[in-house]
Amino acid sequence: MKYLPIFYDLSVRPCLVVGAGEIAARKVRQLRKAEARVTVIAPDICEELQGLVDNKEIHYIAERFSAEILHDKMLVIAATNDEEVNRQVSELAKAKNIPVNVVDNTDLCSFIMPSIVDRDPVQIAI
């Protein structure tokens, strides 16, 4: 078994999403559903995420990723279209023992996000 299936309580815990496009928005939706405190960092932001920023539902940093942003984060998701940035996020998060997922690149992940059937309070991860 390569991965240990676990459910991780992220309620009000600081999580980071690197990237702010449509794929990042999908990951932000999942984190928010888990009641995580989400920060997004990217030079540009999609309309959906901008709406969440405007409503003060997530925090947005309009910059390129840097190691300092990892401070105090419990979980990181890299969802950029820049392979080098994704690799840097992965390496730096792993060095700090922060669980990291790089969308569509399991080689860079310390955890994967399965498909989910959510029938609250029952959840099935596949």
C-alpha positions as CSV (number, residue, x, y, z in Angstrom):
1,M,0.0,0.0,0.0
2,K,1.6,3.2,-1.2
3,Y,-0.7,5.7,0.6
4,L,-2.4,5.5,4.0
5,P,-6.0,6.5,3.6
6,I,-6.8,9.1,6.2
7,F,-9.2,11.9,6.8
8,Y,-7.4,15.1,7.9
9,D,-9.2,17.7,10.1
10,L,-8.4,21.0,8.5
11,S,-11.0,23.0,10.3
12,V,-9.7,26.6,10.8
13,R,-6.2,25.4,10.0
14,P,-4.0,27.5,7.6
15,C,-3.7,25.9,4.1
16,L,-2.0,27.2,1.0
17,V,-2.9,26.9,-2.6
18,V,-0.2,28.0,-5.1
19,G,-1.9,29.0,-8.3
20,A,-5.2,30.8,-8.9
21,G,-6.7,29.4,-12.0
22,E,-9.7,27.1,-12.6
23,I,-7.9,24.0,-11.2
24,A,-6.8,25.9,-8.1
25,A,-10.3,27.1,-7.6
26,R,-11.5,23.5,-7.5
27,K,-9.0,22.7,-4.8
28,V,-10.0,25.8,-2.9
29,R,-13.6,24.7,-3.0
30,Q,-12.6,21.4,-1.4
31,L,-10.5,23.0,1.3
32,R,-13.3,25.5,2.1
33,K,-15.8,22.7,2.4
34,A,-13.4,21.2,5.0
35,E,-13.5,24.6,6.7
36,A,-9.8,25.3,6.2
37,R,-8.4,28.8,6.4
38,V,-7.2,29.2,2.8
39,T,-4.5,31.4,1.4
40,V,-3.9,31.6,-2.4
41,I,-0.7,32.9,-3.9
42,A,-0.3,33.7,-7.6
43,P,0.5,36.7,-9.7
44,D,-3.0,36.6,-11.3
45,I,-6.4,35.3,-10.0
46,C,-9.4,33.8,-11.8
47,E,-12.9,35.3,-11.4
48,E,-14.2,32.7,-9.1
49,L,-11.4,33.1,-6.6
50,Q,-11.5,36.9,-6.9
51,G,-15.1,36.6,-5.7
52,L,-14.1,34.7,-2.6
53,V,-11.4,37.3,-1.9
54,D,-13.9,40.1,-2.3
55,N,-16.2,38.3,0.2
56,K,-13.3,37.8,2.6
57,E,-13.7,34.0,2.4
58,I,-10.0,33.4,1.4
59,H,-6.8,35.4,1.6
60,Y,-5.0,36.3,-1.6
61,I,-1.4,37.3,-2.1
62,A,-0.7,38.7,-5.6
63,E,2.9,37.5,-5.8
64,R,4.9,34.6,-7.1
65,F,5.5,31.7,-4.7
66,S,8.3,32.1,-2.2
67,A,9.4,29.8,0.7
68,E,8.4,32.3,3.4
69,I,4.7,31.8,2.6
70,L,5.0,28.2,3.9
71,H,5.4,29.4,7.5
72,D,2.6,28.0,9.7
73,K,0.8,26.1,6.9
74,M,-0.7,22.7,7.7
75,L,-1.1,21.6,4.1
76,V,-0.1,22.9,0.6
77,I,-1.5,22.3,-2.9
78,A,0.5,23.3,-6.0
79,A,-1.9,24.0,-8.8
80,T,0.1,26.0,-11.3
81,N,0.8,25.3,-15.0
82,D,4.5,25.9,-14.3
83,E,6.3,22.7,-13.7
84,E,9.4,24.4,-12.0
85,V,7.2,26.3,-9.5
86,N,5.3,23.1,-8.7
87,R,8.6,21.3,-8.1
88,Q,9.9,24.1,-5.9
89,V,6.7,24.1,-3.9
90,S,6.9,20.3,-3.4
91,E,10.6,20.3,-2.4
92,L,10.2,23.2,0.1
93,A,7.0,21.8,1.6
94,K,8.5,18.3,2.0
95,A,11.7,19.8,3.6
96,K,9.4,21.4,6.2
97,N,7.3,18.2,6.7
98,I,4.2,19.9,5.3
99,P,1.9,17.6,3.4
100,V,1.9,18.7,-0.2
101,N,-0.1,17.8,-3.3
102,V,1.0,18.8,-6.8
103,V,-2.0,18.5,-9.1
104,D,-1.5,15.9,-11.8
105,N,2.0,14.9,-10.7
106,T,1.9,12.2,-8.1
107,D,5.8,11.9,-8.1
108,L,5.9,15.3,-6.4
109,C,3.1,14.6,-3.9
110,S,3.4,13.5,-0.3
111,F,-0.4,12.9,-0.4
112,I,-3.0,12.5,-3.1
113,M,-6.6,13.7,-3.2
114,P,-9.0,10.9,-4.1
115,S,-12.3,11.1,-5.8
116,I,-15.0,11.8,-3.1
117,V,-18.6,10.8,-2.7
118,D,-20.0,13.1,-0.1
119,R,-23.2,12.2,1.5
120,D,-22.6,14.2,4.7
121,P,-22.1,12.9,7.3
122,V,-20.9,9.9,5.2
123,Q,-17.9,10.3,2.9
124,I,-16.3,7.7,0.6
125,A,-12.9,8.3,-0.8
126,I,-11.9,6.4,-4.0
